[in-house]
């Protein structure tokens, strides 16, 4: 299966990447730093760039583990938090729906209200 893993260099992504590769899947990775395997540089907050990533990798399954997880930064810059965490997820969901792909979304235990204050 062709899998696109976002957040491949984050806290959880490397474990997923190893497990998927070990299971024989064709895995394309996105992340902010170097990772084992094929890492694609893509600004996931840019819908056109994300659509191009889908055209290049042709995923059948998208595992979405990318997020802005720094709670202090999310509280200081709620627009950035919204763009990264909600906007990116909405774009990935739309692209998956258009291509009849599966999307698995992995979230944190932090929940934010409409103005970006953390609630735990």
N, C-alpha and C positions, 0 to 999 in steps of 0.2 A: 504494500500500500504506500502511496506517496503522501507523506505527512509534512506539513509546515508547522514548525514549532516556533512561536514567538517567545521572546524572553529567554532564549536558550542559554544566556550567560548570567542569568539572575540567580536567585537563591534556590529555586526548585528546578529550573530548566535543565541544568547539566545532568541531573538524575534521570529526567525524562528522556533526554537525548540518548544517553547510554542504554537505557532500557529499550527504546524503540529501535536503535541501531542493532542491538544484540538480538532483537526479535526478527531481524531481517527486513525491516521497513526501509524504504528510501526516504531519508529525512533531510529536509532543508531547514536551516536554522536562521533565525534573526536574533541579533543581540547587540549590545552596545560595546562589547569587548571581544577579544579573540576567543574563539571556541574551536573545539575539535570538530572536524567535518566541514561541510560547505556552509559558510556563514554569509548571508546576504545582508548588505547594508540597505536599510530602508527606513525612511521616516514614516512610521505607521500612523502618524497623525495627519499625513497627506494622503487623501483618498486616491488620487491619481497614481502616486508612487506605490501604494498598496495594491491597486488594481494591476499595475505592471508586475509587481512581485508575484501575484497570482498567475498572470500570463506566463511568467518565466518558470515558475515551480510547478504549476498545474496540480495543486494538492487535491487529494480526495478527502483528507481529514486535516482540520486546523486545530492544533492545541494552542490555546491562547493563554500564555503565562506571563506576558509582558504587562508591566504596570509601574506606575509611580508609587512606590511603597513607603517613601519617607514621609511620615505623618506630619512632621513639622513643616516640611516644604509644601505639602498639600494644603496645610492651614494658611501658610504665608501667601501662596499663589493658587487660589482655588480655580482660576481660569485654566492654568496649566494642568492641574489635577483633573479637571473635567475633560479637557482636550485629550489627555493621555489615557485616562482610565475609562471614561464613558465614550468619547468620540471614536477612539480607536476600536473599541469593542463593537460599536454600532456599525462602523465601516466593515469590519471583518464579518459580522453577522449578515450584512447586506450582500457582500460578495459571495459568501457561502450559500446563501439562499438563491442567488442568481445562477450559481453553477451547480446546484443540487449537491453540495458538499456538507459534510458534518462539521460542526463546531463544538469543541469542548472548551469551556471557559473556566479558568482557575482564578479564584479570588482570594483576598486576604481576609483576616478576621476583623479588619477595621471598616467601619461604615461611616459615610459622610453625609451630612445634611445638605440642603440645597445651596448653602453658602460656603461649604467646604470645611465646616468644623467637624473634627473627629468625634465619633461616639463609639465607645467600646463597651 
